[in-house]
Amino acid sequence: MLFKISLSNIRKSIKDYAVYFFTLIIGVAVFYIFNAIETQTAFIRVNETQRELIKILTTAISGVSVFVAIVLGLLIVYASRFLMKRRNKEFALYMMLGMSKWKISALLLCETVIIGIGSLIVGLLIGVSLSQVMSAVVANLFEADMNDYKFTVSGSAITKTILYFGIMYLVVMIRSGFVISKCRLITLMNSGKRSEKITMKNPWLCVVVFLISAAVLVWAYHTVGWDFEHLNEKKIGLAILAGIVSTFFIFWSVSGMLLRVIMSAKGVYHRGLNSFTFRQISSKINTTIASMTVICLMLFVTICTLSTAFTIRNSLNKGVEDNFPVDFYGRFSLHINDSSDDSSYRTGDIDDVYAQQNMSIYDDFGEYRHFHDYVESNFTFDTFAGDRKDELTGSSMSIYAMMNFDISFLKLSDYNAIMELYGQKQIELGDGEYAVSANASGMPEMYDKLLEDGTEITVFGNALKPRSKKCVISSFYPDMNASNTGTIIVPDNAVSEEYRGVDYFVGNYNATDKKGREAAEQTAIDHWTYVMHWYQSETKYGSMQSIETRIEAANDAIGIGAVVTFLGLYIGFIFLVSCGAILALKELSESADSIPRYTMLRKLGVEEKEISRSIFLQSGIFFLLPLLLACLHSYAGMRFAKIGLDLLVTENYVKPVIFTAIVLIAIYGGYFLLTFLGSKAITREQK
């Protein structure tokens, strides 16, 4: 009997359950898709490094899933409150007909189970289907081979999804039963007669609060996005707290100002249903200040997460392509004193180490360059910048400008030979001249300002002046990203071997195809590892050595980019769904409470077109307000991310922001459309 009544109730209230059911299906599908990645990628051909990165990704997703489950659980509880509120009169009727509270609770339990099972089945079916597409996305991100791919269903992901959502539904059931047990018949019968009271705040107080909140918010923006050189952990925490508090008070003040401002514009206020529309909007904002604040902050996190994740991925991939022009890069130096810092490592010869094992590093490469840099004692960026450092760093966008790092020197012949191998432009220098090479974010601009003044330097006993007023944007060593903070190129006769520093080797393998390069790389790495291990274990000299390869750099970039992208998508989608669902449910709840008002409007002869326009404006402004403020937050947040992640974020945000906008329109806009259509349907109940 209860089962039949439950099915009948669900069919009759399908428009009420639409947003709830839609949210549950999306939640289940997204939860399954991301937790099934490990199973879906089992048949994809990747190398060992990428396989390890996939394991790291799946572990991270498992951890984030706990947080996601909590967010979805709170969302489901919030949604159940809306549904119960919509059915207060129905529950009152059941009680008047003699149905006990525990039977009503059992009825709700039955409905929750039906909806839960239905959403799980539909969500899992959609999730299983879309997870096959996700496999292709993973393969594309990791540049993997899918020839061995098979259609798979992840049993572990299904189990985890059922377990997590089962716990959520159980919490909803317990809460619903508790609420019903506390209900009184008179309260349920009169629930539809109570209306929200609009508290008219003092308009001047609202203006003052708004101006103060806006000023504090501007300070927070400037602190994290434009005043980075003075930033520290305390200031970051204070700026975040100030942003959260200011967001709350902006919504608080707007709720009191909006109606007053519109009322003062008589021509607008008295046009059509505007007086009714803006009173409704003011009432909604006035009663949802805390919710609007949370939604705004969640939208801010979503926009920043999605945009920054894709920017990091694009930056890493392009960074390897632009900044790692050869197959292999090695460096070696000896420990010449007891100091523990890097400046104690000087000289060294890779040829000598290989020769002691009757080997030659050149045998593993088709083309190469072997060279070393030179070091002038205590010559640092501060030395080069002199008294102008504070002036320059005050306007610099580079995190490096705040540091004091050693600047190395390179002979002109070595630099040009390296650039020839890299396929980049060579330079010329006259006697007594120097040039500066750098490509780290913000540093070329810094050097340009110094070179404009013709900054002269004295190094290795020689006085040198700049050849050009422009920094050469380049790097003599390969890397995943542009990280050359400064290298000074000098004529060959300006240095002597007593100033010799680190020994470097760069080269390309004797192979043209992918498999050949992979085999050649393994051979080169094995040889390097063998001779360096022998050297460190058999000699009394300490040494510092490292190697990097283009294949490893590309794999690392792909792996890090994939991990960041998937976590960004996972959190972003869930937050976006939560924001849309909360706003939709609140708007639908308000529409249900306003049914008598819309009925009265129709009796007064208001056309259906005007009522639809009023509902559209109410829903649109309700959805738009937190989004607009979130976009302002995001602009400052992305500036902070670009400066704070200077090594990772080198690309612009244009394409990622466009992608994020598309996702926002699809999901957030979809919820707005569902809300508008749902509100229209609800307000026609008593037409």
N, C-alpha and C positions, 0 to 999 in steps of 0.2 A: 504493500500500500504506500509506504513512505517513498519507495523507489519510483512509483508511478507519479506521485505528487511532485517529487523532485524533478523528474523529466519534464513534467508539464510546466513547472515554474521556470525552468531553464529556457524552454521554448518560448514562453510568454515574455520573458525578460531578456530575450536575445540581444536587443539593442543596448540594454544596460551592461550585459556581459561582454559586448563586442571588444571594447578597449581592454578589459581585464583579460579576456581570452587571447587577444592579439598580443598583449604584453607577455603573457605566460609562454606562448608559442615561440616568440622571438627569444625570450630568455633561455628556454630549453634548447633551442636550436643553436644559439651562440655558445652556450655552455658545452654542448656536445662537440661542436666543431673544433673548438680550441683544445679541448681535452683529448680529442681523438688524433691529434697531430702525430703523436709518437707511432701509433699503429699505421696511420696513413702514409708515413714516410719510410716504413720498414722496407718497402720494395723499391725505393728510389736509390739509384746508384750515386753515392757521394763518397768522397775520400774520408780517411779516418778523422782528420781535423774537423770536417764539416759534420761528421756523425757525432763527434763529441759536443759540438755546438748545438746540434739538435737535441741532445740529451739535456744540455743546460737549459735550452728553450722550454722543453717539456717540464723540467723541474720548476722553472720559474712560473710557468703557467699553472702548475698544480698549486703553488703557493698563492698566486694571485686569485685562483679560483675560490679559496676560502673567503677572501675579501669580497669577491663578486657575489658569492652565495649570501653573505650578510646583507649586501646592498639589495639584492633581489628579494631576500626574505622580508626586509623592511618595506620594500615596495609592495609585495603581496599583502602584507598586513594592512598597509595604508589603503590598498584597493578594496580589501574586504570591508573596511569601515564604510566606504562609499556605498557598497552594495547593500550592507545591512541598513544603512540610513535610508536608502531608497525603499526599503521594504518594511518600514516601521508599521504602517497601517495594515499591511498584510499580516504581520505577526500579531497585531492587536485583534484582528478578525479571528485568527486561529484561537487566541486565548478566550475570546467571547464565545466561541463555539465549543469550548470545553477542552481544548488541547492543552496538555500540561507543558510546562517549560522544558522538561527533559525530552519530550517528543519533538518540540520545535528545534531543540538542539540536535536531536537525532536527524531531523529533516535537513538542517544545515550541514550536518556531517555527511549525509548522503549526497547532497548537492556538491559539496567540496570535493568528495571522492570522485564523483562523475566528472566534474570540471578538471580536476587534477589528472585523472587517467586520460581524459580526452586531450588535454594540452600536452601531456607527456608523449602520447602516441603521435599526435600530429607534429609536435616539435621535434621528436626524434626522427620521424620520417623525413622532415625537411632538413634536419641536421645531417643525417646520413647521406642524403643526396648532395647537399652543398659541401660536405666534407671531401667529396671526390674532387670538387673544384678547388678546394683548399689545398689538396695535394699538388695540383698543377701550379698553384701560387707558390707553394713551398719550393717545388722543383725549379721554378723560375727564379726565385730569390737566391737559391743556392746554386743556380746554373747546373742542375743535376740532370742525369739521364733517366727517363721514365720508361724505357723499353721493357723493363721487368715489372712494371706497375700492374696491380690487380685490384679489382673492386673489393673493398674490405669494409667490414663493420667492426667497430671497436667495442668489444665486450666490456673492457674496463671503463671506457668513457660512458657507456650506457649505465653500468652499475653505479658509477659515481654520480651521474645525472639523476638517476632515480633516487639514490640515497639522499643527496642534498635537497632535492625538491620535495622528497617525502618528508624530510624534517621540517621544511618550510610549511607544507600543508598541515602537518601535525600541529605546529604552533598556531596556525590560523584556526584550526578546529577547536583547540583548547580555548583560545581567546574568544571565539564566537560563542561557545558554550557558557563561558564566564559572563559575557555581556548579556546574553539572554537571561541568565539566572538573576541578574541584577535589575532587569527591566520591570517597570510597572505599567499596568494596562492604561492608566490615565496619561502617562507620559508618551506611550506609543501612539495613542489616539490623537493627541494634540501636537505631535511633532511637526505636522505639516502647517500648523497655524502659527508657529513661531518664526519670526523673521529676524534677520540680522539688523541690529541697530547701527546706523552710521554715526560714528563719533566724529563730530566736526571739530578738528583740532584748530588751535589758534593759528591763523594763516601766517602771522608775523613770526611766530616761533618756528613754524615749518620752514620759512624762508631762511631764517638764521641757521637752523640745523642743517639745511641743505647746503648753504654756502660754506659752513665750517667743514661738513663732510666732504664736499667737493675739494676744498683746499687741502685737507688731510690726504685725500686720495691722490691729488696731484703730487704732493710731497712723496707719497709711497711710490708712485710711478717713477718720479725723477730719481729717487734713491736707488731703485733696483735696475732701472733702464738707462739712465743717463749719468749717474754719478758713481760709476763702478769702481773707480780708483780709490774711493774712500769707503768702500763697502766692506763690512765684516759680518760675522755670524750674528752679532747682537743687532746690527742695523737690519739685516735680512729678516730676522724674527720680528722686529718691531714694525717693519714695513708690511709684512704679511698680516700681523695682528691689526694694524691700522687699516689695511685694505678690507679685511673682513668686517670690522666694526663700522667703517664708513659705508660699506655696501648696505648694511642693515639700516643705518640711519638715512641713507638716500632714499630707500624704498619707504621708510617711515614718513619722511618729509614729503615725498611725492604723493603719497596717499592722502595727505592733508592739503596739498597745494593744487592737485590736478583739478578737482571739482571747482575750487574757488577761481582758478585761472579761467576755466571754460565758462563759468557763470559770469565772469566780468566781461567776456566777449559776447554781448547780447545777441548779435547777429548769428553767431555760431550756435550758442546754447539753445536758442528758441527755434532753430531750424529742424524741421522734421521731428524725429525721435531722439535728437541729440541730448535733450535734458534727461530722458529716461536712460539712454545708453551710458552717458558718463556718470550718472549716479550709480548705475550697476557696476561699472568699472571701478569707481572709487570704493564702493563697498567691498568688492573682491580683493583689491589690493590692500585695503585696510585690515582685512581679516586674514591675510596670507603673507604678512611681512616676513616672518621667519622662513616660510616655505619659499618665497621668492628669493630671499638671500641665499638659501642653500642651493636652489636651482641655478641661480646666477653663477655661484662659485663652481658648481659641477659642470656647467657649460664652459666656463673659463678653463677648467682642467681638461675638459674634452678637446676644446679647440687647440690648446697648447700642446697636449699630448699627441694628437694626431698630426698636427703640422710639424712639430719638432721631430717626431719619430721618422717621418718620411724625409725630412730635410737631412737628418743625420745619415740615413741610409744613402740618399743621393750623394751627399758630401763624401762619404767613405768610398763609394764606388768610383766617383769621379776623381777623388784624391789619389787613389792608386793609379788610375789611368794617366793622370797628369804628372804625378810626382815620383813614379817608379819606372823610369824609362829603360832599365836594364833588368836582366834576369837575376843577378846575384850581387850582393853588397856585403863586404866583410871589413872589419876594423880590428886592429891589434896594437897594443902598446904594453910597455914594461912598467913595472912598479919600481920607481927609482929612489923613493925615500919612505920614511915611516908614517907619513901623513895618510889619513884615511880618505881625504877628498879626491875628486877626480883630477885635480891639478897635479897630483903626485904621479900620474901616469904619463910618461913621455917616451919618445923614441920607440924602437921595436922594428922588426923586419919580418914580414910574412915569408919572403923568399928563404931566409935563413932557417926558420922553423921547419918548413917543408923539406929543405935540403938535408937537414939532420936525419930525416927519415928516407933519404934518397927519393924524394918525390918532388914534383913541381906543380904548383897550383895552375900554371898556364895550360897544362895538358887537358884540363877539364873545360876549356873555353875556346871559342872561335875568335872572339875579339874582346879586348879588355883594356883597362887602364890601371896601373899600379902607381900610387903617389902617396905623399904625406903632406900634412899641413905644418904650419910653424906657429910657435907660441912666444909671445912677448910677455915677460913676467908682469903680472898685475895690470895687464891691459884689458879693461872690461868695458861694458856699455856705458857705465857711469863716466869712465875716463874719456870715452869718445864724445859723449854728450856734454860733459862739463857742466857749466852753470845753467845750461838751457834745459836740463832734464826735467826739472819741476814744471817749467813752462810748457814743455812738449807733452809730458804725460798728463797734464791737466786737461788736455783736449783730445788725448789719444783714445782710440777705440780698441787698442791692443792690450791684452792682459800681460804680454811680455814686457811692455814698456815700464811696468812697475818693478821689474826684476833687475838685478845686477848680475849679468852673466859674462863669462869670458868670450872674447871675440878672437877667433883664429884667423890665420893668414894663409894665403895660397899663392904659389908662384903663377905668374901669367901663363907660362908654357903649359903647366899642369891644368890650369883652369880651361884653357882653349882646347886641350886634348880631350878633356872630359866632355866639354860641350859638343865637340865633334862626334864623340861616341853617342851622346844623347840626342844628336840631331838638332841642337839649339845654337843660337847665335853666339859667335865669338866676339871678343873685344880687343882693342888696342890700347897700349899705355906707353907714354914716353918716360924717359928717365925722370925720377923725382915726382912721379904721379901715382895715384892709387885709385881704385874703384871699389865700391861696396856692393856686395851681392846679398840679397835677402828675399824671402818670399812668405814668411810667416805673417799671418793676418795683422795688418796695421803697421808692420815694421818698415816696409818700403816707404810709406808716407812719412814716417818718423825720420828716416835717413835723408829723404828729399829735403826736409826742412833744415837739417844740419848741413847738407851739402850746398844748399843755396848760399850759405854764408862763407863758403870756401874753407870749411874747417880743415886746418892743417894738423898733421900728426907727426910725431917723432917716434919711430920704431926701429929697432935693430941698429940704432945709431944713425939713421937716415931721416931727414926731414922730407915729408911727402905732402903734396897738395892734391885735391881731387881732380880727376880727369874730366868728370862731368858733374852737373848739378842734379843728376837723376840717379837713383839707385837701380842697379841691374836686378831685375826680378828673376831669380834663378836659385838653384841649390846644387852644390857639387856632390851631395850624397842623396841617394834615393830614400824615400820614406812613404808611409801610407798617406801622409798629408803634407801640406806646405808648412815646414817646421824650421826652416833656416832663419834664425833670428839675426844673423849678420856674419858675413865673412868678408875680410878685406883682401882684395887682390892687388898684389904688388909686383913690380918688375923682378925678373929672376935675380938680378945683381943686387937687389935690396936685402936679401937674406943670406945667411950661411947655414951650413948643416948643424952647427951647434945649437940652433934654435928649433931643430926638428921635433915635431910632435907625433901625433898618432899616424900609424901606417894604414892606408886604405887600399881596397881592391874592389873594382867594379867590372862586371863583364857579362857577356851573353854566351849561352851554351852553343855547342856544335850540333844544333838540332833545329828543325823548322816546324814539325808537327807537334801536337799537344802531347802525345804519348812519349815522343822522343825527348821533349823538354822535361817531362816529369822524370824520366829515367836518368837523364843527364843531371838533373837537380839532385836526385837522391845520391848519385855518385859523388857530386861535388860536396854535398853536406857530409857524407860519410868520410871523405878524405879530410875535410876541415876538422870534423869532430875527433878523428883519430889522432891527427898530428897535434892539435891543441891539447887534448887530454894527455898525450904523452909528454908534451912540453911542461905542462903544469905539474905533473906528477913526478917527473924525472929531473927537473932542474930546480935550482935554489931560487930562481927569479920569480917573483910574483908577476902576474900579467892580467890584462883585461882584454877580452876578445868577445866579439859577437858577430853574427851573420843574420842577414835578412834576405828573403827572396821575393820576387814578384808574385810567384804562385802562392806562397804563404800569406803575403800581404793581401792579395786578392781574396783568398779564402777567409782570412780574418775579417776583412771589410764586409764580405758577404754575410758571414755568420753574425757579426755584431749588428749589422743592419737588419738582418732577419729577426733577431731576438728583440731588438728595440721596436721594430715595425709591428710584430705580432702582439707584444705586450701593449703597445699603444692602441692598436685596433681593438684588442680585448677590452681594455678599460674604457676606451672611448665609446665603443658601441653600448656597453652596459650603462655608462653614465648618461648617454644620450637617450637611451630607451627609458631610463628612470626619470629623467627630466620631463620628457614628453608625456609619460604616463601620469606622473603626479599632476602636471598642469591640466591634462585632459580630464582626469577624474575630479579634480577640484572644480573645473568649469562645468562639467556635466552635473555635479552635485548642486552647484549654484543654479543651473538651469532648472533642475528638478524643483528646487525650493521656490523658483520664480514662476512656476506654472500659472498660479492665480493671476499674476500681474500680466502675463501674456494673454490670458483669457479675457481679462478686463480690456486690454488694448483692442482685441478683436471685436468685443462688444461695442467699443467706442467707434468702430468703423475704420481702424487702421488697416491698411492693405498688407497682404502677406509679404509683398516685396519689401516694404519698409521694415517689417519685423525681421526678415531674413538679413537685411542690411545691418540692422542693429546687432543681431547675434554675431554676424561676421566681424563687425568692428570690435565688439567685446572680446571675442576669442582672439582676434588678431593682436590687439593691444596687450591683452593678457599674456600672450606668448612672446610678443616682441620686446616688452620692457626688460625682462631679465637677459634676453639675448643681446640687446644693444649694449648694456653695461658690461656683459661678459666679453663682448668684442673689444671694448676699451681696455678691460683688464688684460686681454690676450695680447694686445699690441705691446704693452709694457712687458708682459711676461715673456714674449718671444724675443724681445730685445735683450732681456736678461739672459735667456737661454743661449742666444747667439754669442754674447760676450762671455758668459760663464762656461760655455762649451766651445771655446775658441778653437780647440784642436779638432773637434768633430764637426762643427757647423760652419762650413765654408760656402755652401751654396745659398742662394736666396730662397725666400719662403713662398715665392709666387705660385709655383705648381702645387706644392703641398697645401697651401691655403685654398687654392681652387678645388683640390680634391676634398678637403675638409668641408668646404662650402657645399659641395655636391652631396656629401654624406649628411650634412645638417638639413639640407632641403629635403632629401629623401626620407629621413627618419623623423626629425623634428617637424618638418613640414607635413609629413604624413600624419603625425599625431594631431597637428592643427586641423587638417582636413577632416579626420575622423571626429574630432571634437565639434567642429562646426556642424557637420551633418548629424552627429548624435544629439547635439543641443537643439537643432531644428526639429528632429523627430520627437524629442522629449516634450518640447513646448507645444506640440500639436496634440498632446494626449487628450486634452479637454476641449479641443477645437469644436 
